[in-house]
Amino acid sequence: MANESGEYGALYNLTCILYEGAITVTTTGTHKAAGRDLDPSYAFAAEISDGDYVGLHNDTGNTALLTGFLPVVTTAAAATPVLGRVINEPEWVNAPQATQNVWATQLAGGYYRIANIEFMTVTNAHCAQIEGTTDVLVGAPLKWDLSDDGWVDAGTTFTGCFSFHYQAAASSLEGLVGFGQYAGTVAADDTAGIDTIA
């Protein structure tokens, strides 16, 4: 756990899926017993570790249903503003036995790791109805629509809430809505997070 001098108090945290890019699997080591496979080792294109800063992974495959309502985070970058920090050692959901480099396949097979993420600017999150009058991107600001009785995309107007998942237009589904204050970033002005520069 990321325990260091100068840290005070606990922040809002959620278990999240880690998007770490392509996962290369090789077999190394020795047989543990006759007939057993070699132990695999894993190399990540963008490995995430305990204590790393992360942002939301903006991908149309990251729907609430396909992710089991867990947010998907990736390493922070100029187009991926910081939203949280990893606070434990990542753990496999389903460790792959072969190299994986297609996110849809990784997501469907559970070939990814999860970790607890503390969110600096998020104070709460809950599942609620999101109306896809237009595509709702991961991290997009939301606003409450009285006539639809649900959350809708707010473009680049920061409202204090955002979507953790993607939702296509012309759909009305339950999704995870985050609440908290954040500002637009230079490279991603409709994504929740703290301004990040290269």
N, C-alpha and C positions, 0 to 999 in steps of 0.2 A: 504494500500500500504506500501511496505517496505521502509519507509523514515526514515533514521537514520543519526545522525551527522557523518560527515566524508565521505558521499557518494557524488560523483561528476560526473556530466554528465549523458547522457543517452546511453545505449547500444542497440544493435540490438535486437528487440523482436518480437515474434510471438505468436499467440494464439495456445495453445497445448492441446491435450487430456491428462488427467491424468490417469495413470494406478495405482490404489491403492489397487490391490489385491481383495480378496473376500469382498463383501459388505453385511453385515448382517442387515436385516431390522426387526425392532420390532415395535409394536404399543403401544404407551404410551399416557399418558395425558387423557383428558376428551373430550366428544363429544362437538363440537362447536354448534351443532343444532340437533334437532331430526332427526334421519335417516342418519346422517353423519358418516363417518368412523372415527376411532381414528387417530390422527396425527401420522405418522410413524417417527421413529428415525433411524439413520444410524450409523453403526460402520464399519470402514475400517480396513482391515488387515495391510495396510501401508498408513495411511492417510498423505496427502500432504497439507501443509498450506502456507499461505502468508509468504514469506521470506525464505522458505526451498530451499536448493540446490537440483537439479535434474539432471538426465542423461537420455539418450535415452533408451526406453524400447525395447530391442532386441527380437522381436517375429515375426515369419513368417506370422502371421495374420495381421501385421501392414503394409499392402500395401497402396499405394497412393489412390487406388480406395475405399478400405474399410474404410479408415480414412477420406475421403473427402479432401485429401492432407494436413491434419493437422498432425504435428509430434506428437508422443506419448512419454511422459516422465514418469519417475518413480523416487522413492527416490534413492539418490546416494548410492552406495555400492562399494566394491572392484571390482566387475565385471561390475559395472555400473558407469563409471567415470563421474565426475561432468562436465556438459556442460552449465548449466544455473541456474537461480534462479527465483522462483515465485515472481511476483510483484503485485498481487492483490488477493482478496479473491476468491477461486474457486467457480464456479457456475455449477449447474446441467444442463445437456442437456435434460435428461429424467430420473427423479428420479424413481427408481424401487419401486414396491409395494411389492415385495418378495425378499428374499435373492438371491444374484447373485454371483456365484463362478466360472463361466466358461468365460474366456476372450472373446472368439468368440461370445458368446451370449450377453455379455455386449456391445461389439463393434457393433454388428448388431442391437441391440435394443436401442442404444444410452444411455445405463445405465452407464454413467460416468460423471465426471465433467471436465470442461475446465478452463484454467487460462492463463494469459499472462506470458510468460517466457522471461526474458532478458538473452541473450547468451553472455558469457564473451569473447569467442574466435571466434564467428561467426560475420562476417562483412556484409554478404549479403546472400540471398537465392532466387532462382527462379526455376520455373518448366522447365524441359528440358528432352530430350529423353535419357532414360537409356537403354542400350543394355545388356540383361542378358545372356552374353556368358557363365557365371557361375552364381551361386546364388549370388545376391547382398544383403548382410546383412544390417540391420539397423546400421547406423554409419560407414559403411565400406568406406575406402578411394576410390576415383574414379579418373580415368584419361580419357582424351579426346582421342577418337579413330577416326582418320581422315577417315579411310576406311569405318567405320560404321556410321560416322557423328553423333556420340552420345557418352555418358559417359559409361565407362565400369569399372568393379571391378579392383582395383589396389592391391589386396591382403593386405599386411601389409606395403606397401610403402606409406608413408604420402605425399600427393600431394598438400594439401591446399584446398581440397574439399572432400565432403563425401555425402552419401545418407541418407536422413531422413527416408526412407521407405525400406521395403523388396521387392525384385523382384526376382522371380524364374528364373532359367536358361532357355535358349531358348525362351525368350520373349523380346519384344521391346515395352516399354511403357513409358509414361510420368511420371516423378517423381519429387520430390522436392530435389534439390541439394543445400547443404550448402557450403559456402565459408569462409575460415578463417584458421588460423594457430593453430595447436594442435599437441601434441606428443603422441606416443603410451604409453599405460598404462601397468603396470606390469601384471594385471589380464585379461586385454582385449586389446591385442595389435593390433586389427583391428577395434577398435571402437573409434569414435571421442570423445574427452573429456580430462579433466585434471586428472592427476594421483591421484587415491583415494586409501587409505589403510584402513584396518579394525582396 
